[in-house]
Amino acid sequence: VQLQASGGGLVQAGGSLRLSCAASVSIDGIGIMGWYRQAPGKQRGMVAIISNLDSKEYADFAKGRFTISRDSDKNTVFLQMNSLKPEDTAVYYCYAFRHPWGQGTLVTVSS
């Protein structure tokens, strides 16, 4: 499985970004997909995950600001990020259960 993440960039605090993760295979067969992030000098941690039954889980910092969704027709998982803060600056990685990590997309939030 190849995971292609996109949508990162530079945004001011309070702004929004929408990340996309396109899979090379049907995401319905993968099960759990999601997003992790890694800031400089920190460990990679979960942001949000979604199952093929549309069950979702968010990290505490993401609740109320981020929304994860999936489009099976497009084999794509999205992460809508609103009210971004400078501490959200990180490389965001697409996650697919039992598959290698996709490449990351850099999100930079300026104050």
Summary of the structure (lengths in Angstrom):
residues: 111
radius of gyration: 13.0
end to end distance: 36.6
largest distance: 40.3
contacts: 343
relative contact order: 0.34
helix: 8%
strand: 50%
